[in-house]
Amino acid sequence: MTGLEAAEKLSKKYSMTMDDFVKTGTSSMLMEKKRKFQSERLEILSRYGVTTIDELKEKIESGEIQEHPGWEDLIELRNIEAEIKEIDSDIRDLQTA
């Protein structure tokens, strides 16, 4: 049985159209991915005792936090936030499809 055949069987089992089944599954996967990014974001921020990227940047610039690995983590946070925005956009696109 192929993945598509299994998905068709499951969509029928749960009384959903194949389109709704795929949208629901994809949305759930995206939300889980977003949750993991948010968790990673919070872990980095809490490591420095800050709540925002701007606060982390200010503390690095003032010398309260060491530049290394502070700047690397700041870059990572920016990348994480970009990923979260992209996921949010994908979810919106999926919901309007």
C-alpha positions as CSV (number, residue, x, y, z in Angstrom):
1,M,0.0,0.0,0.0
2,T,1.4,3.4,-0.9
3,G,1.2,6.4,1.3
4,L,-1.4,8.0,-0.8
5,E,-3.6,4.8,-0.6
6,A,-3.2,4.8,3.1
7,A,-4.1,8.4,3.4
8,E,-7.2,7.8,1.2
9,K,-8.2,4.9,3.4
10,L,-7.7,6.9,6.6
11,S,-9.6,9.9,5.3
12,K,-12.6,7.7,4.6
13,K,-12.2,6.0,8.0
14,Y,-12.4,9.4,9.7
15,S,-15.2,10.7,7.4
16,M,-13.1,13.4,5.8
17,T,-12.4,14.4,2.3
18,M,-8.9,13.6,1.1
19,D,-8.3,17.4,0.7
20,D,-9.4,18.1,4.3
21,F,-7.4,15.1,5.6
22,V,-4.2,16.4,3.9
23,K,-4.8,20.0,5.0
24,T,-5.4,18.8,8.6
25,G,-2.3,16.6,8.7
26,T,-0.1,19.3,7.1
27,S,-1.4,22.0,9.4
28,S,-0.7,19.7,12.4
29,M,2.8,19.0,11.2
30,L,3.5,22.7,10.7
31,M,2.1,23.6,14.1
32,E,4.4,21.0,15.7
33,K,7.4,22.4,13.8
34,K,6.5,25.9,15.0
35,R,6.1,24.7,18.6
36,K,9.7,23.2,18.4
37,F,11.1,26.5,17.1
38,Q,9.3,28.4,19.8
39,S,10.7,26.1,22.4
40,E,14.2,26.5,21.1
41,R,13.7,30.3,21.1
42,L,12.6,30.3,24.7
43,E,15.5,28.1,25.7
44,I,18.0,30.5,24.2
45,L,16.3,33.6,25.7
46,S,16.1,32.0,29.1
47,R,19.8,31.1,29.0
48,Y,20.5,34.8,29.0
49,G,17.7,35.9,31.3
50,V,16.0,38.0,28.6
51,T,12.6,37.9,27.0
52,T,13.3,39.5,23.6
53,I,15.9,39.6,20.9
54,D,16.3,43.3,21.4
55,E,17.0,42.8,25.1
56,L,19.6,40.2,24.3
57,K,21.2,42.6,21.7
58,E,21.3,45.5,24.2
59,K,22.9,43.3,26.9
60,I,25.6,42.1,24.5
61,E,26.3,45.6,23.3
62,S,26.5,46.9,26.9
63,G,28.9,44.1,27.9
64,E,26.5,42.4,30.4
65,I,26.6,39.3,28.2
66,Q,29.7,38.0,26.5
67,E,29.9,38.5,22.8
68,H,30.7,34.9,22.3
69,P,28.4,33.0,22.1
70,G,25.9,35.8,22.5
71,W,26.1,37.1,19.0
72,E,25.9,33.5,17.6
73,D,22.7,32.9,19.7
74,L,21.3,36.3,18.6
75,I,21.8,35.2,14.9
76,E,20.2,31.9,15.7
77,L,17.2,33.6,17.3
78,R,16.7,35.8,14.2
79,N,16.8,32.7,12.0
80,I,14.3,31.0,14.3
81,E,11.9,33.9,14.2
82,A,12.2,34.0,10.4
83,E,11.3,30.3,10.3
84,I,8.3,30.9,12.6
85,K,7.0,33.7,10.4
86,E,7.4,31.4,7.3
87,I,5.5,28.6,9.0
88,D,2.7,31.1,10.0
89,S,2.5,32.2,6.4
90,D,2.4,28.6,5.2
91,I,-0.4,27.8,7.7
92,R,-2.4,30.9,6.5
93,D,-1.9,29.8,2.9
94,L,-3.1,26.3,3.7
95,Q,-6.2,27.6,5.5
96,T,-7.2,29.8,2.6
97,A,-6.7,27.0,0.0
